[in-house]
Amino acid sequence: MTGGNQIHDILEEPNRQRREQIVELLKRAYWMEMETVMNYVSNSVNPDGVRGREISEALATDIQEELAHAQQFARRIKELYGVVPGSLEFTPEQASLQPPERQTDVVHVIRGVIEAEDGAIAHYNRILEATADVDPVTNDMIVDVLRDEQGHRRMFEGFLREYEAEGRT
């Protein structure tokens, strides 16, 4: 009991509406991660040149982490009595992460990654707000995923700064 009001677990009936809202936020997070995996696969294979190799290797490493995030979100959706969506519910959003016309244009890929990570970070902060006082399990999971996404963004910002310093942007 807190201040005369009983706090209910997220799985209890009084929190059904909040739980359903959280499930919808998690479904969007799930699709963001799945789309990132698709785009990281293409952008880890397509780049050419010596510079492209470093970007390709960084993305190839991140693919497994992004897939693990999607799997975490899927498990949490199920735990919250939701249904993990199938491919027919997918709507692509990451226009900036589409492979560039020139396979040597790694700056395009770097900027696309930064934009995708910014979008994920903003969405995960919305989930933190929605879960702050009612769902500590989801909140804790999101904190961990957010840390990973901030690390990815920071790494690619470093790549971009290097290119900018060399006048390659």
C-alpha positions as CSV (number, residue, x, y, z in Angstrom):
1,M,0.0,0.0,0.0
2,T,1.2,3.4,-0.9
3,G,-0.6,6.6,0.1
4,G,-3.8,4.6,0.7
5,N,-3.8,3.3,-2.9
6,Q,-3.0,-0.3,-3.6
7,I,-0.4,-0.7,-6.4
8,H,-1.3,-3.5,-8.7
9,D,1.0,-5.7,-10.7
10,I,1.0,-5.0,-14.5
11,L,-0.5,-8.5,-15.0
12,E,-3.6,-7.8,-12.8
13,E,-6.9,-6.8,-14.2
14,P,-6.9,-3.2,-13.0
15,N,-3.9,-2.6,-15.2
16,R,-5.3,-4.1,-18.4
17,Q,-5.4,-0.9,-20.3
18,R,-1.9,0.1,-19.3
19,R,-0.7,-3.4,-20.1
20,E,-2.3,-3.2,-23.6
21,Q,-0.6,0.2,-24.2
22,I,2.7,-1.3,-23.2
23,V,2.2,-4.3,-25.5
24,E,1.6,-1.9,-28.4
25,L,4.8,0.0,-27.6
26,L,6.7,-3.3,-27.4
27,K,5.3,-4.4,-30.7
28,R,6.6,-1.2,-32.4
29,A,10.0,-1.8,-30.7
30,Y,9.9,-5.4,-31.9
31,W,9.3,-4.3,-35.5
32,M,12.0,-1.5,-35.2
33,E,14.6,-4.2,-34.2
34,M,13.5,-6.6,-36.9
35,E,13.7,-4.0,-39.6
36,T,17.1,-2.9,-38.3
37,V,18.3,-6.5,-38.6
38,M,17.1,-6.7,-42.2
39,N,18.8,-3.4,-43.1
40,Y,22.0,-4.2,-41.2
41,V,22.3,-7.5,-43.1
42,S,22.1,-5.7,-46.5
43,N,24.4,-2.9,-45.3
44,S,26.9,-5.3,-43.9
45,V,27.2,-7.1,-47.2
46,N,26.9,-4.4,-49.8
47,P,29.7,-1.9,-49.0
48,D,32.8,-2.0,-51.1
49,G,36.3,-0.7,-50.4
50,V,38.7,-0.6,-47.5
51,R,36.5,1.8,-45.5
52,G,33.4,-0.2,-46.2
53,R,34.9,-3.2,-44.5
54,E,35.0,-1.6,-41.1
55,I,31.4,-0.4,-41.4
56,S,30.4,-3.9,-42.6
57,E,32.1,-5.6,-39.7
58,A,30.5,-3.3,-37.2
59,L,27.1,-3.9,-38.6
60,A,27.6,-7.7,-38.8
61,T,28.4,-7.7,-35.1
62,D,25.4,-5.6,-34.3
63,I,23.0,-7.9,-36.2
64,Q,23.0,-10.5,-33.4
65,E,22.5,-7.9,-30.7
66,E,19.5,-6.3,-32.5
67,L,18.0,-9.7,-33.1
68,A,18.4,-10.5,-29.4
69,H,16.5,-7.3,-28.6
70,A,13.7,-8.3,-30.9
71,Q,13.5,-11.7,-29.2
72,Q,13.4,-10.0,-25.8
73,F,10.6,-7.8,-26.9
74,A,8.7,-10.8,-28.3
75,R,9.0,-12.7,-25.0
76,R,7.9,-9.7,-23.0
77,I,4.9,-9.2,-25.4
78,K,3.8,-12.8,-24.7
79,E,4.4,-12.4,-20.9
80,L,2.1,-9.4,-20.9
81,Y,-0.7,-11.6,-22.6
82,G,0.0,-10.1,-26.0
83,V,0.5,-11.9,-29.3
84,V,3.8,-11.4,-31.1
85,P,2.9,-10.2,-34.6
86,G,3.7,-12.0,-37.9
87,S,5.2,-10.6,-41.0
88,L,1.9,-9.4,-42.5
89,E,1.7,-6.7,-39.8
90,F,5.1,-5.3,-40.7
91,T,5.3,-1.8,-42.2
92,P,8.8,-0.6,-43.1
93,E,9.9,2.8,-41.8
94,Q,13.7,3.0,-42.1
95,A,14.1,4.9,-45.4
96,S,17.4,6.3,-44.4
97,L,18.9,2.8,-43.9
98,Q,18.2,1.6,-47.4
99,P,21.4,0.6,-49.2
100,P,23.0,3.5,-51.1
101,E,23.2,3.5,-54.9
102,R,27.0,3.5,-54.7
103,Q,28.4,0.7,-52.7
104,T,31.3,2.9,-51.6
105,D,29.0,5.4,-50.0
106,V,29.6,4.3,-46.4
107,V,28.7,7.8,-45.1
108,H,25.1,7.2,-46.3
109,V,25.1,3.9,-44.3
110,I,26.6,5.6,-41.2
111,R,24.0,8.4,-41.2
112,G,21.3,5.8,-41.7
113,V,22.4,3.9,-38.7
114,I,22.6,7.1,-36.6
115,E,19.1,8.0,-37.6
116,A,17.7,4.5,-36.9
117,E,19.4,4.5,-33.5
118,D,18.0,8.0,-32.7
119,G,14.5,6.7,-33.5
120,A,15.0,3.6,-31.4
121,I,16.3,5.6,-28.4
122,A,13.4,8.0,-28.6
123,H,10.9,5.2,-28.7
124,Y,12.5,3.3,-25.9
125,N,12.4,6.5,-23.8
126,R,8.6,6.5,-24.4
127,I,8.4,3.0,-23.1
128,L,10.4,3.9,-20.0
129,E,7.9,6.7,-19.3
130,A,4.9,4.3,-19.9
131,T,6.3,1.6,-17.6
132,A,8.0,3.8,-14.9
133,D,5.4,3.3,-12.2
134,V,3.6,0.1,-13.2
135,D,5.9,-2.4,-14.9
136,P,9.4,-2.6,-13.5
137,V,10.2,-5.7,-15.4
138,T,9.7,-4.1,-18.8
139,N,11.3,-0.9,-17.6
140,D,14.4,-2.8,-16.5
141,M,14.6,-4.6,-19.8
142,I,14.3,-1.3,-21.7
143,V,17.1,0.3,-19.7
144,D,19.4,-2.5,-20.8
145,V,18.4,-2.3,-24.5
146,L,18.7,1.5,-24.4
147,R,22.2,1.2,-23.1
148,D,23.1,-1.0,-26.1
149,E,21.4,1.4,-28.6
150,Q,23.2,4.4,-27.2
151,G,26.5,2.5,-27.6
152,H,25.7,1.7,-31.2
153,R,24.8,5.4,-31.9
154,R,28.0,6.6,-30.2
155,M,30.2,4.2,-32.2
156,F,28.6,5.4,-35.5
157,E,28.9,9.0,-34.5
158,G,32.6,8.3,-34.1
159,F,32.8,6.9,-37.6
160,L,30.9,10.0,-38.9
161,R,33.3,12.4,-37.1
162,E,36.2,10.6,-38.6
163,Y,34.8,11.0,-42.1
164,E,34.0,14.6,-41.5
165,A,37.5,15.3,-40.2
166,E,38.8,13.9,-43.5
167,G,36.3,16.0,-45.6
168,R,34.6,12.8,-46.9
169,T,31.0,13.8,-46.1
